[in-house]
Amino acid sequence: MNKSKYDSLHFKHGLYDHPLYKVWSSMKYRCKTSRSAGTYYSARGIRVCEEWQTFLPFFDWSIGHGYKQGLTIDRINNNGNYEPNNCRFTTYSIQNMNRRKPVRMPR
């Protein structure tokens, strides 16, 4: 059986202090929680793909796809999941152009 380099339960990556670790953990939290930000993610069915459930595959993808400090992860289709073919790293100003607009209720 071929084992992935990520298969070991005892594998320590030593990257807990890397800025991408916070990006990854925040992304997962948004999709799992039903509080505040979760209403924009988990309640809409937005999920993190199976591949990114562990940090190192996400880290490797990020480094290979344009991550630089100061950029933010953005879903290209804001109704789609966090997955390699729907994510990119971009500036906050570009990301703000790709967000859902709030719906105003008539008075």
C-alpha positions as CSV (number, residue, x, y, z in Angstrom):
1,M,0.0,0.0,0.0
2,N,1.3,3.4,-0.9
3,K,1.4,5.8,2.0
4,S,1.1,9.6,1.7
5,K,3.6,11.7,3.5
6,Y,0.6,13.0,5.5
7,D,-0.6,9.6,6.7
8,S,1.2,9.4,10.0
9,L,-0.9,10.4,13.0
10,H,2.3,11.4,14.7
11,F,3.5,13.6,11.9
12,K,4.5,17.1,13.3
13,H,4.7,19.8,10.7
14,G,6.1,22.6,13.0
15,L,4.1,25.2,11.1
16,Y,1.7,26.2,13.8
17,D,3.2,29.7,13.9
18,H,3.1,30.2,10.1
19,P,0.4,32.7,8.9
20,L,-1.2,30.0,6.7
21,Y,-2.0,27.9,9.7
22,K,-4.3,30.7,10.9
23,V,-5.8,31.0,7.4
24,W,-6.5,27.3,7.4
25,S,-7.9,27.1,10.9
26,S,-10.1,30.1,10.4
27,M,-11.4,28.7,7.1
28,K,-12.4,25.4,8.8
29,Y,-14.0,27.3,11.7
30,R,-16.1,29.4,9.5
31,C,-17.5,26.3,7.8
32,K,-18.2,24.4,10.9
33,T,-19.6,26.9,13.3
34,S,-23.2,28.1,13.4
35,R,-22.3,31.4,15.1
36,S,-21.9,34.8,13.5
37,A,-19.6,34.1,10.4
38,G,-21.1,30.6,10.2
39,T,-24.4,32.0,9.0
40,Y,-22.5,33.0,5.9
41,Y,-20.8,29.7,5.4
42,S,-22.0,26.6,7.3
43,A,-25.7,27.6,7.0
44,R,-25.3,28.0,3.3
45,G,-23.6,24.6,3.0
46,I,-20.1,25.9,2.2
47,R,-17.5,23.3,3.2
48,V,-13.8,22.7,3.2
49,C,-12.9,19.9,0.8
50,E,-11.7,16.5,2.1
51,E,-8.1,17.1,0.8
52,W,-7.8,20.3,3.0
53,Q,-9.1,18.7,6.2
54,T,-5.5,18.4,7.3
55,F,-3.1,21.3,7.2
56,L,-0.1,20.2,5.1
57,P,-2.0,19.6,1.8
58,F,-3.5,23.0,2.2
59,F,-0.1,24.5,3.0
60,D,1.5,22.8,-0.1
61,W,-1.3,24.0,-2.4
62,S,-1.1,27.6,-1.0
63,I,2.6,27.9,-1.5
64,G,2.3,26.6,-5.0
65,H,-0.6,28.9,-5.9
66,G,0.5,32.4,-5.1
67,Y,0.3,32.7,-1.3
68,K,2.3,35.7,0.0
69,Q,1.9,37.4,3.3
70,G,-0.7,40.1,3.2
71,L,-3.0,38.2,0.7
72,T,-6.2,36.6,1.7
73,I,-7.9,33.4,0.5
74,D,-10.8,34.0,-1.8
75,R,-13.4,31.6,-3.2
76,I,-13.8,32.4,-6.9
77,N,-17.4,31.3,-6.9
78,N,-18.6,32.6,-3.5
79,N,-21.3,30.0,-3.5
80,G,-18.8,27.2,-3.9
81,N,-16.7,25.3,-1.4
82,Y,-13.1,25.8,-0.3
83,E,-11.3,23.6,-2.7
84,P,-8.3,23.8,-4.9
85,N,-10.2,24.6,-8.1
86,N,-12.3,27.3,-6.5
87,C,-9.7,29.2,-4.4
88,R,-7.0,31.8,-5.0
89,F,-5.0,34.2,-3.0
90,T,-5.8,37.9,-3.6
91,T,-5.8,41.3,-2.0
92,Y,-8.7,42.5,0.2
93,S,-9.8,45.0,-2.4
94,I,-10.2,42.3,-5.1
95,Q,-11.9,40.0,-2.6
96,N,-14.4,42.7,-1.7
97,M,-15.5,42.8,-5.3
98,N,-16.4,39.1,-5.1
99,R,-18.6,39.1,-2.1
100,R,-22.3,38.7,-1.7
101,K,-24.3,41.9,-1.4
102,P,-26.5,42.2,1.7
103,V,-30.2,42.0,1.0
104,R,-32.2,44.9,2.3
105,M,-35.6,44.3,3.7
106,P,-38.3,46.8,2.8
107,R,-39.6,48.8,5.8
